[in-house]
Amino acid sequence: MGRRARDRRRQQQQQQQQQQQRRQERGGGGAGDQAGWAGGYPEIVKENELFERYYRELGIVPAGEWDAFMAALREPLPATLRITGYRSHAKEILHCLKEKYFRELQDLEVDGQKVDMPQSLSWYPEELAWHTNLSRKILRKSPQLEKFHQFLVSETECGNISRQETVSMIPPLLLDVSPHHKILDMCAAPGSKTAQLIEMLHADMNVPFPKGFVIANDVDNKRCYLLVHQAKRLNSPCIMVVNHDASSIPNLQIDVDGRKEILFYDRILCDVPCSGDGTMRKNIDVWKKWTTQNSLQLHGLQLRIATRGVEQLAEGGRMVYSTCSLNPIENEAVIASLLEKSQGALELADVSSELPGLKRMPGIAKWKVMLKDGQWFEEWKDVPSNRQTQIRPTMFPVKDEQKLKAMNLERCLRILPHHQNTGGFFVAVLIKKSPMPWNKRQPKVHQKIPQRPEDTEVTATNSDNGSDCITEEPILVVNEDSKKMQELQNSDTEQSKKEGVCGPPPSKKMKLFGFKEDPFVFLPEDDPLFLPIQKFYALDSSFPKMNLLTRTQEGKKRQLYMVSKELRNVLLNNSEKMKVINTGIKVWSRNSDGEQFGCAFRLAQEGIYTLYPFIHARIINVCIEDVKILLTQENPFLSKFSSETQKNVKDMAMGSIVLKYNPDPEKPDDLQCPIVLCGWQGKTSLRAFVPKNERLHYLRMMGIEVFKAKRKEEELENKTEEEVRHRLAQTEEGMDVEDKENDLVTKMEAEICEESSQSPVESSAMEIENKIEDIDQSSKNANTHVSQESKDTDASNVKD
């Protein structure tokens, strides 16, 4: 294994050298490449004659503004960021940005361009969103901005900041979410809007389990894991990620007072796939690839997804339809078709008074359809028969003037790039007043005969036309053998529900792509695993232990997760219908030697803010100086802490603890937001189990400079890596005793990479980085005696 790993590394180095030589031969990729295109590739010309001809003719840009519109599209998109609003320390982050990082940008020039002071978005509440005139490329590459960039990366990883495009922030705000709302995000990846929805659910930090939840869906299995990574940063028990085609996403059932009912959503975000010509400023490939054919091909899919969305919307509910396209074929045409076939069940909401300060253009009521060869059509009757597969009747405006006026298409809003230095965007807000005409009677679930979902006609009905209609007649059984098999399958399904097991959907129901997911197994009420935990942490009697779950049906349970009561209801009643990628927040992790301390499970930092209100034991209140010691020293002795902390720890048994900092209003210069940390008390030491970026976050909030320390750490890591490579290069054959240490590092790195490829949900980039750092540290201290207590705590830290 060691020799193979060394050979792979040597081959990679040789390939990199060969690539560099080829770049130099082509004369590209050097320091003089101002375009920033590695490998000498030519810069894309930001011109598209068909694009200009099309949008000039449609007249979506006001007269006299065309040149400004095109000039804005050719400029790089400025960097924007959003502070996570529901966190208790949002104000501290905002203060830190204003007083420290933004001030350091004053009078700064980068590549001859003066850096403007970042400005808050006037229409975003509480100054939580900011934009600069810096492009993402400059922010990433410029040495003068390295400190600011590291701050953004670190805080983003912690979930305190989201680096999100300005126009992308609009749809969640217009959804008008409350903490009790049941929300569906139909096309959620990569997850920036989903993160906003989660924030809105947790508007009140004192409520650990809001009654609402977010079900975030995406059709792309790989993008679902990107979505999981985004959602996990916010540490919410009210988010579930599923993998379905949004145009045929199944009806879900929930248990309401002992009876099964169809789940209808209070809010639905329908941010559909689109041609993306509003993103030209950041996705410059669109300039050469844009054609009207893209919109014509996507229109049908967009209409099907939007139709499926309004079918699942509750009466009185609100759905936001959005695209990052300027094209009316993808925008007004979809909305007009939806309104027409709804026969009054839907209406466009007037949101002109919402988000004051946001510059917007009204939707248009007249448009034409153009083929990629430049041929125009104003009506469906003008389309020749050989073109009627590309162009459909729903792409044209409604001819009846009275119907057109009643639709109020001007209530849609279009964001143009040159108005507020943003990307292009389209938003429409729909309100459901009554059931859709093809489903006047709300669907009911047949309960007399227990059946598997694939044994009824509901599957075909849903997947074929996206309808809510449910046919309750079971398919005829062919013979007695198949009847017995059906009864056996039904009994298995009922038994798994009783045991609280929510596995992946059966293979008959749907084809599964991507990674195979482990089941979601809820802890039984009498599970002996929970009693020691409850006693050790003195959990409150109101603690919802039925909401605890694991991902292991057999063997030792290594991690315990928690979901809200409402998501538990969804999981238990729909395990055969949907493919769940991830849900729940980690609250406890098994500690290999924890049983000798009274509890086999230690607290996890991810779920500490959810758990803390229920914990009544093993809580240590610490002062600000103690917090600094905990975050800057790996395993400090008890003697370094304040006398009050030493007194609190004195009579406490070893094991996992909660470290709580309460701000002192009489000391305004100190950190003014509460902090809850997971820790471990040893015989003579006290340490915090906090991820690296979260440590840096708290230190920044306390005014401690972490940038220099991080640079030194990176230099040390680079130096260590160079030494390892140098030793590997010297060894051509065999293995000496001196090389065993280096081989251990290489072997463990390879295992970590293998683990990350097999389990993308459980291993984030941050966790892998922490593992490698722990390996490096252990290799440096290979010849140093380490106490048993330190070994135990280090092992626990790696599991995090």
C-alpha angles and dihedrals in degrees: 000000000000095000092046091051091051091049091051091050092049091050091050091052091050092049091051091051091049091050091050091051092051090051091052091049090054090048094238139108094048131124091272093063097110093175090066094229109143118218095030096280113162119253115258112253109236096222132108117169095192091052092053093045092049098049095039089057094047092051098216089143115072118249113276094020100085096099092048089048093053093042090054091050090056094053121087115260112256120239116258132185137191127207115225100252104200096056115105091230097052089108091052091052091048090050091049091050094048100041100037120016099032092047090054088059092061115116090000120146123199119189089343093307120116112234111232119218110263113258129210117241103253094213097050114092123254097000091283096138126062138178134196135193089244118110119224091249094055091045090053099043108033116100091209090060097043094105093050091045093052089051091053094047094048096045091046091055090052092051094243095112132031119202096214133159113256098240091047089067093062105075097057091049091053091050088072095215124198126193093254096054123115105222134194120196102195102190100020109158132140085026112223092124091043089056090055091052091051090051091054092051089055096047088131108055091192090069108074094186115039115198091237129073142190123234106195115196135186132171094217111082095203093048088052089069090052086052090051091053091052094047095045091061089069095052097220127161089203102071129091124182117208134180115225143125102266092216091063103025106158128250109256126214129218132189112246114183092329098314129098118244135175113258113240119186126233092208131022127188110204105185097164130199109269144172089265100218088147088067097060091117093065102020100051092174086079089073093068098030100047118118134148088246090076092063094044091054095047099044095083094049092047091052092049092050092047091048092051089049096055090046090061094042118107119238108272089021126130129231124190116207114197142167136178088229131099094205116116090210087068095035124028093021091057093046093046092050091048093049093047096053093042089068093212098322090112134045135183112248119229104236097165091116094049122092096017111208095038110121111221142164122226121246118266127240100200128054141142135227122239130191121220090257089062098256114145130212124189099182138026092242090063093060112102117233093249089060098046093094090060097039121047132193092247090065093070129079119261109267097207104091093203093053090045092053092048091055092064093209089173086076089073113092131220123195115212118204098231096053097071104000094261140118123277119271145166128209133179125180116210127192121201112223099173141356117294113269094246089055107037092149111064110239119260127200119239108233107170097085117038107229139171111247093242090058092068132062093248092098096056092044094052098043097043103050105001091240126157091221112118121200107209100193111111119229112260115263112237101209145348094269093056089045091056090047090052091051090049092051091048091051090050091051093049091047093052090051090051089051091050094243116150108185132172118289118274119270092242093060099054141348112258119220131185125011122002109241126222116239124263107239119188117212113252116241092248097044108143089213092075101051097073090046092051092049097043095052096030091232117203118257088242092062108126098230091167087070093063116107141172134204093229124084094180134030130017118346106231102176132031119207131189134213132180121267091252094053090047087057091052094047097049095049100043109037091120094047106051141038107233114201099183143343139159135047123260110248105162135026126196115250112208094222098027096107092073088060094053101265132057093207129070126200120266120222092222093067102029095105089053094047100039098082089059099046118095102168139053093033118143120191111216134189126235093264091054090051090054091052092048093051099042102040125060101216110356122190118248090244090071093063130083119279090247092056092046089052092051092049096045099086097031122108121240119269143067117351142177118241112202127189117194116193120238111228089202090063103057092171091065124079108290101201127079119252128204117192134179114233146168127232116210131180095274105003144057125207140175124234099212128141116252099251092046089054090052090049095056092044091053091050088054091053097252115144109235101167097085092045090052092050091052090048091052091048090051091049092049091048091050091048092051090051091051092049091048092054092047091052091054093057112075101157134021127354128274124205090250091059095056093085092053091045090054090056092048092047093050092047090053091049091051091051089049092050092050092052092050097044111031094164098054099040116059123184088256093056092049091050090051091050092052091048090052090050091050090049093049092049091053091052095043093121096041122096111242123196119242090245093057091049092053094048093046090052090051091050092054090054090058 
